[in-house]
Amino acid sequence: MDITPQLLTTLEKISDPKDLLKEIFSRFGNRAAIGTSGQLTGSVLIDMACQTGLKPRIFTLDTLRLFPETYELFSEVEKKYGIQIEKVHPDPTKLSEMIREHGEYLFFDSKEKQELCCNIRKVEPNEKMLETLDVWITGLRADQSRARASTAKFEIQSRGENKPPLLKVAPLVDWTEKQLRNYATQHQVPVHPLLNWNHEGWYYESLGCILCTTPIGPNEARRAGRWRWFNALDPNANKECGLHGLKKIGR
């Protein structure tokens, strides 16, 4: 199905996220999918989509460096909803070449090498997955960081010359942490164990690879725990891995 301005106008009129997910999966079937990394927003989206009575397509980027608790969560989600989460892995040849050239822990060396690692482990596998989709449903929220404050609920994104555009949708972009927590409790949504972990005020807010994610303190920004060793260089650094870098195009 083509991504047209008329279709976008129709979808924009649907305010309820559950109804929006039902409309998307009804129209696009397996050409639409929810991407999740185990964060709370993704878990809520999966629950909403499964409540529609449809079998939504779900995928995750398995960097081979995720927390054990993340894999446990995915197993629990699959069992609860009777679904299969597609695990997308990095290219083994490129991964081996990167490690051979730069070492196992290259992300500690520089921002450039961290971005290289993220590109091999996350960005390229994500791009491969998106080739099978017309609609990418994400858990982005405006309150997650300064860089995400202007996130739109709908974006038509260019994938390059001679390729059809991609519709990127963030159904819960304007939801707060409290709303997500309330929904998860009310609907018994499986929640990542580390998102309930708290030690003397230190807690996990954003989850990624096990070595690149640490808890944050009471007065730190939500993504301060990601690649923490770069905080001293720039406390206001744009803590992104590059997944959300496709070019937005007009209607």
Secondary structure, DSSP 8 states (H G I E B T S, - for coil): ----HHHHHHHHT--SHHHHHHHHHHHHGGGEEEE-SS-HHHHHHHHHHHHTTS---EEEE--S-B-HHHHHHHHHHHHHHT--EEEE---HHHHHHHHHHH-TTGGGT-HHHHHHHHIIIIIHHHHHHHTT-SEEE----TTS-GGGTT--SEEEEE--TTS--EEEE-TTTT--HHHHHHHHHHTT----GGGG-EETTEE--S--BSSSB--B-TTS-TTTTBTGGGTTT-TT-----STT--EE---
